[in-house]
Amino acid sequence: MRTAILLLVVLALSLGASAQTANLWVDTNGGTCTRQATPATYVDAAACSSMQAAQTAASAGDTIRIKNGTYGSQSISSGGKANYVNFYAETAGSVLVGGLSISVDYVKVTGVIGSGTGNSRGSLTLEGNYILIDGFHGSTMSGAWNNLATGKHDWTIQNCEFGGNDTALYST
């Protein structure tokens, strides 16, 4: 009986720990931006200084966790992959950015929100294809479909809130 209980406790702890592992981590002070081949727990010296640095170091399908904190505006504008790179806030709603701009394909961002309040809250700008944004709260959202004619825009915007300014979508 004690062995079964111990096994359940170890299993529960390992399942909880797996939720906080990643191939790359982002934190406010950065580090060497070293990618782990398999998801691992946070190591301060190996963290990346920005979402762009993590995107550049990532491989398709990687998980990137962003440590709780306040960051300046973040841009993911290079290092597109052939499959999704997944960015997750360490704790949803506890990663604040001055703004978020994504202009590459295959990016998912979950739990990151704009810092500030009202009209001065960070904004979201999308120009890439195959982007999923979950839980962003900001003052505005704008974007351009680069391949409107081919139907490859494929954005998913869910559980998000924008206010204080008009939201604009435009085609290029």
C-alpha positions as CSV (number, residue, x, y, z in Angstrom):
1,M,0.0,0.0,0.0
2,R,2.8,2.4,0.9
3,T,4.6,1.6,-2.4
4,A,1.4,2.4,-4.3
5,I,1.0,5.8,-2.5
6,L,4.6,6.6,-3.0
7,L,4.3,5.8,-6.7
8,L,1.2,8.1,-7.0
9,V,3.0,10.9,-5.3
10,V,6.1,10.5,-7.6
11,L,3.8,10.4,-10.6
12,A,1.9,13.5,-9.5
13,L,5.1,15.4,-8.9
14,S,6.5,14.4,-12.3
15,L,3.3,15.4,-14.1
16,G,3.4,18.8,-12.3
17,A,7.0,19.3,-13.2
18,S,6.5,18.5,-16.9
19,A,4.2,21.5,-17.1
20,Q,7.2,23.7,-16.3
21,T,9.7,22.3,-18.7
22,A,10.8,23.7,-22.1
23,N,13.4,23.4,-24.9
24,L,14.1,27.1,-24.2
25,W,13.3,29.7,-21.6
26,V,13.0,33.5,-21.7
27,D,13.7,35.7,-18.7
28,T,14.2,39.4,-18.1
29,N,18.0,39.1,-17.7
30,G,18.7,36.6,-20.4
31,G,21.7,34.2,-20.6
32,T,23.3,32.0,-23.3
33,C,20.0,31.1,-24.9
34,T,20.8,27.4,-25.0
35,R,18.3,25.0,-26.5
36,Q,17.7,21.7,-24.8
37,A,17.0,18.8,-27.1
38,T,14.3,17.6,-24.8
39,P,12.2,19.9,-22.5
40,A,14.0,20.7,-19.2
41,T,13.4,22.7,-16.1
42,Y,14.5,26.4,-16.0
43,V,18.3,27.2,-15.8
44,D,18.9,30.9,-15.4
45,A,22.3,30.9,-17.2
46,A,20.7,29.2,-20.3
47,A,17.7,31.5,-20.7
48,C,17.2,33.8,-23.7
49,S,16.8,37.5,-23.3
50,S,13.8,37.9,-25.7
51,M,11.2,36.0,-27.6
52,Q,13.1,36.7,-30.8
53,A,16.3,35.2,-29.4
54,A,14.3,32.1,-28.4
55,Q,12.6,31.9,-31.8
56,T,16.0,32.0,-33.5
57,A,17.4,29.3,-31.3
58,A,14.3,27.1,-31.5
59,S,13.5,24.1,-33.7
60,A,10.1,23.5,-35.2
61,G,7.8,22.0,-32.5
62,D,9.8,23.4,-29.6
63,T,8.2,24.7,-26.4
64,I,9.5,28.0,-25.1
65,R,8.5,29.2,-21.6
66,I,8.6,32.8,-20.6
67,K,9.4,33.5,-16.9
68,N,6.9,35.8,-15.1
69,G,7.8,39.4,-15.3
70,T,7.6,42.7,-17.3
71,Y,9.3,42.9,-20.6
72,G,9.7,45.7,-23.2
73,S,8.0,45.3,-26.6
74,Q,8.7,41.9,-28.1
75,S,9.0,41.2,-31.8
76,I,9.3,37.8,-33.6
77,S,10.4,38.9,-37.1
78,S,12.9,36.2,-38.2
79,G,13.6,32.5,-37.8
80,G,10.4,31.2,-39.2
81,K,10.0,27.4,-39.0
82,A,8.2,24.7,-40.9
83,N,6.0,23.8,-37.9
84,Y,4.8,25.7,-34.8
85,V,7.1,27.1,-32.1
86,N,5.0,27.3,-28.9
87,F,5.5,30.2,-26.5
88,Y,3.9,29.8,-23.0
89,A,3.8,32.3,-20.1
90,E,5.2,30.6,-17.0
91,T,1.9,31.7,-15.4
92,A,-0.9,32.9,-17.7
93,G,-1.4,36.7,-17.2
94,S,1.9,37.1,-15.3
95,V,4.1,37.8,-18.4
96,L,3.6,41.5,-19.4
97,V,5.0,42.9,-22.7
98,G,5.0,46.5,-23.9
99,G,3.6,45.1,-27.2
100,L,3.9,41.9,-29.3
101,S,4.6,41.8,-33.0
102,I,4.8,38.6,-35.0
103,S,5.8,38.6,-38.7
104,V,6.9,35.0,-39.2
105,D,4.9,31.8,-39.8
106,Y,4.0,29.0,-37.3
107,V,4.0,30.7,-33.9
108,K,1.7,30.0,-30.9
109,V,1.7,32.4,-27.9
110,T,-0.3,31.6,-24.8
111,G,-0.8,33.6,-21.7
112,V,1.2,36.7,-22.6
113,I,-0.6,40.1,-22.1
114,G,0.1,43.7,-22.8
115,S,1.5,45.8,-20.0
116,G,-0.1,49.0,-18.8
117,T,-3.7,49.9,-18.6
118,G,-6.5,51.1,-20.9
119,N,-5.3,52.9,-24.0
120,S,-1.6,52.6,-23.0
121,R,-1.8,48.8,-22.8
122,G,0.6,46.9,-25.1
123,S,-0.7,46.1,-28.6
124,L,-0.7,43.0,-30.8
125,T,0.4,43.1,-34.4
126,L,0.3,40.1,-36.7
127,E,1.7,39.8,-40.2
128,G,2.8,36.1,-40.5
129,N,0.8,33.1,-41.3
130,Y,-0.3,30.2,-39.1
131,I,-0.4,32.1,-35.9
132,L,-2.3,31.2,-32.7
133,I,-2.7,33.8,-30.0
134,D,-4.4,32.7,-26.8
135,G,-5.2,35.0,-23.8
136,F,-3.6,38.3,-25.0
137,H,-5.1,41.4,-23.5
138,G,-4.1,44.7,-25.0
139,S,-5.2,48.1,-26.3
140,T,-5.2,47.2,-30.0
141,M,-4.8,44.3,-32.4
142,S,-3.8,44.9,-36.0
143,G,-2.5,42.8,-38.8
144,A,-2.0,42.0,-42.4
145,W,-2.5,38.8,-44.3
146,N,0.5,38.3,-46.5
147,N,-1.1,35.6,-48.6
148,L,-4.8,36.5,-48.6
149,A,-5.2,35.2,-52.2
150,T,-4.0,31.7,-51.2
151,G,-5.9,31.5,-47.9
152,K,-2.8,30.9,-45.9
153,H,-3.4,33.5,-43.2
154,D,-4.9,31.0,-40.8
155,W,-4.8,33.1,-37.6
156,T,-6.5,31.9,-34.4
157,I,-7.2,34.6,-31.9
158,Q,-8.9,33.2,-28.8
159,N,-9.6,34.2,-25.2
160,C,-8.3,37.7,-26.1
161,E,-9.5,41.2,-25.2
162,F,-8.7,44.4,-26.9
163,G,-10.0,47.8,-25.8
164,G,-9.5,51.5,-25.8
165,N,-8.7,51.8,-29.5
166,D,-10.1,50.4,-32.8
167,T,-9.0,47.0,-34.0
168,A,-7.9,47.0,-37.6
169,L,-7.2,44.1,-40.0
170,Y,-5.9,44.9,-43.4
171,S,-4.8,43.0,-46.5
172,T,-1.5,43.6,-48.3
